[in-house]
Amino acid sequence: MKHLILFMLLIITCFKPNEACVKNRVIIQNDLGVGRNLELHCSSRHNDLGIKNLSYKFSYTITFYEELYNATKWNCSFRQGTRLEYYYDVEVYNEGDRLIPRCGQLRVWTTRLDGIYFTRNLNIPSVLALRWKKK
């Protein structure tokens, strides 16, 4: 039994928990129209990615592993319009209460003039999830 415990400790210390895990992705796409930029600011508990400006048809991808002991959450503020008067603060990813981290998760958020669309699969069309708020 002592040998089994030593063997398990050796295995655990030799391999990182995320070695076999594909990173999760959040993709944000600007489909607002020609000449319309999207301003976004995304952050998690440990990472602030700063303000990004996406031109029409450009996308931004966040890649990450879920945390083992803390629920992984990513929040993004979306702004658009000539004076950035249209906005929405979105929780773009929420791991939830899970004991085992998930791998290879996908969230796709597409901004259009009528609102923000969402899908979890690139092969399935996104659906309108949120309407823009106006300042």
HELIX and SHEET records of a PDB file:
HELIX    1   1 LYS A    2  CYS A   14  1                                  13    
SHEET    1   A 5 SER A  59  PHE A  64  0                                        
SHEET    2   A 5 ASN A  24  ASN A  30 -1                                        
SHEET    3   A 5 LEU A 106  ARG A 112  1                                        
SHEET    4   A 5 GLY A 115  THR A 119 -1                                        
SHEET    5   A 5 VAL A 127  LEU A 130 -1                                        
SHEET    1   B 5 ASP A  48  LEU A  54  0                                        
SHEET    2   B 5 LEU A  38  SER A  44 -1                                        
SHEET    3   B 5 LYS A  73  GLN A  80 -1                                        
SHEET    4   B 5 TYR A  86  ASN A  94 -1                                        
SHEET    5   B 5 LYS A 133  LYS A 134 -1                                        
END                                                                             
